[in-house]
Amino acid sequence: MAVTQRRSRRIMMTDEERDAYLARQRTCRVATVGADGRPHVGALWFCWDGASLWLYSITRSLRWSQLRRDPRIAVVVDDGVEYGELRGVELSGDAVFVGEAPRTGEPCPELDAPERLFAAKYFGMETMPHDARHAWLRLTPDAVTSWDFNKLPGPPGA
């Protein structure tokens, strides 16, 4: 990743922990920037290939039109209920549109791996079903920050 996390290194996930965490989690929150500069945040399914986050978005969504105008994006994946259980990853950079939009299943070698990962994760299938409403966004992050409060010494909240 381009930027190394400086703050809170003691609670930072290792690369292996981060990859395993992102493989298990199902929902992320995606922030985009509107023409007026205001952020828009929405939940979305994703898959992580170890280098890029792949987002399968409706092409007629506000998110899609905002990214067409301004590709900057930030994504948070987090979980935990009690303070000592809080974990998460924030990724940011520029979104890239990959494949046809909307996606109908035309051959696109760059999408072979993410579509296999996504289909297995969400549908329990080997091949990706296409609905001609969604298409792919790839975020290869410029910056990644992670946290795992389980790594804090002492009692939770101390």
C-alpha positions in Angstrom: 0.0 0.0 0.0 1.2 3.5 -0.8 0.7 5.0 2.7 1.9 3.3 5.9 -0.3 3.7 9.0 1.6 5.8 11.5 -0.9 6.2 14.4 -1.9 3.4 16.6 0.5 0.9 15.3 0.0 -1.4 18.3 -3.6 -2.0 17.2 -2.9 -2.1 13.4 -3.7 -5.4 11.7 -0.9 -7.3 10.0 -1.3 -7.8 6.2 -2.4 -11.4 6.8 -4.9 -10.3 9.5 -6.3 -7.6 7.2 -6.6 -10.0 4.2 -8.4 -12.6 6.4 -10.7 -10.0 7.9 -11.7 -8.5 4.5 -12.3 -12.0 3.1 -14.8 -12.8 6.0 -16.7 -9.5 6.2 -19.7 -9.1 3.9 -20.7 -5.4 3.9 -18.7 -2.2 3.5 -19.7 1.5 3.7 -18.7 3.4 0.6 -18.2 7.2 0.7 -18.2 9.3 -2.5 -18.1 13.0 -3.2 -21.1 14.9 -4.7 -20.8 17.8 -7.1 -21.5 20.2 -4.2 -18.7 18.6 -2.2 -20.9 16.8 0.2 -20.2 13.1 0.9 -22.6 10.3 0.2 -22.3 7.1 2.1 -24.0 3.8 1.2 -23.6 0.1 2.1 -22.3 -2.3 -0.5 -21.1 -5.9 -0.9 -17.4 -6.3 -1.9 -14.6 -8.8 -2.3 -10.9 -8.3 -1.6 -8.2 -10.0 -3.7 -5.2 -9.0 -1.5 -4.4 -5.9 -3.5 -7.8 -4.3 -4.5 -11.3 -4.0 -3.2 -13.9 -4.9 -5.8 -17.3 -3.3 -5.6 -20.4 -4.5 -7.5 -22.5 -1.4 -7.8 -25.8 -0.5 -9.5 -24.9 1.6 -12.5 -27.9 3.9 -12.0 -27.0 4.7 -8.4 -26.0 8.1 -7.0 -22.6 6.4 -6.1 -22.0 5.5 -9.8 -22.8 9.0 -11.1 -20.7 10.7 -8.4 -17.7 8.4 -9.2 -18.0 9.2 -12.9 -17.6 12.9 -12.0 -15.0 12.4 -9.2 -13.3 9.1 -8.7 -12.2 9.7 -5.1 -13.6 7.0 -2.8 -13.2 5.9 0.8 -14.5 2.6 2.1 -14.9 1.3 5.7 -15.3 -2.3 6.7 -15.8 -2.7 10.5 -17.4 -4.7 13.2 -17.6 -5.2 17.0 -20.0 -4.4 19.7 -18.0 -3.9 22.9 -15.1 -1.5 22.9 -12.5 -4.2 23.1 -14.0 -6.0 20.1 -13.9 -3.1 17.6 -12.0 -4.0 14.4 -12.0 -2.4 11.0 -10.2 -1.3 7.8 -10.4 2.0 6.0 -9.3 2.1 2.4 -9.1 5.2 0.1 -8.0 6.2 -3.3 -9.6 6.5 -6.8 -12.2 4.1 -8.1 -11.7 2.6 -11.6 -14.5 1.3 -13.7 -13.8 -2.3 -15.0 -15.7 -4.2 -17.7 -18.9 -3.2 -19.5 -21.5 -1.1 -17.7 -23.9 -2.5 -16.9 -22.3 -6.0 -16.7 -23.9 -8.7 -18.9 -21.0 -11.2 -18.7 -19.0 -10.3 -21.8 -15.5 -11.8 -21.5 -13.2 -9.6 -19.4 -10.1 -11.5 -18.1 -9.5 -8.8 -15.4 -12.9 -9.7 -13.9 -12.3 -13.5 -13.8 -10.8 -13.6 -10.3 -13.1 -11.0 -8.6 -16.2 -12.5 -10.0 -15.2 -16.0 -8.8 -14.5 -14.6 -5.3 -17.7 -12.6 -5.2 -19.9 -15.4 -6.5 -18.5 -17.8 -3.9 -18.8 -15.3 -1.1 -22.3 -14.2 -1.7 -24.1 -16.8 -3.8 -22.2 -20.0 -3.0 -21.6 -20.4 -6.7 -18.6 -20.8 -9.0 -19.8 -18.4 -11.6 -21.1 -14.8 -11.3 -24.8 -14.2 -12.1 -25.3 -11.0 -14.1 -28.4 -8.9 -14.0 -27.5 -6.1 -16.5 -28.0 -3.6 -13.7 -24.6 -3.8 -11.9 -21.0 -3.2 -12.9 -17.6 -3.4 -11.3 -15.5 -0.7 -9.5 -12.0 -1.5 -8.4 -10.3 0.4 -5.6 -6.6 -0.2 -5.4 -6.0 1.9 -2.3 -3.6 4.7 -1.9 -4.0 4.5 1.9 -5.1 1.7 4.2 -5.7 2.1 8.0 -6.7 -0.8 10.2 -7.5 -1.3 13.9 -8.1 -4.3 16.1 -8.9 -3.3 19.7 -8.4 -6.9 20.8 -4.7 -6.0 20.7 -5.0 -3.3 23.4 -3.4 -4.2 26.7 -5.5 -4.3 29.9 -9.3 -4.2 30.3 -11.5 -2.8 27.5 -11.7 1.0 27.5 -8.6 1.4 29.7 
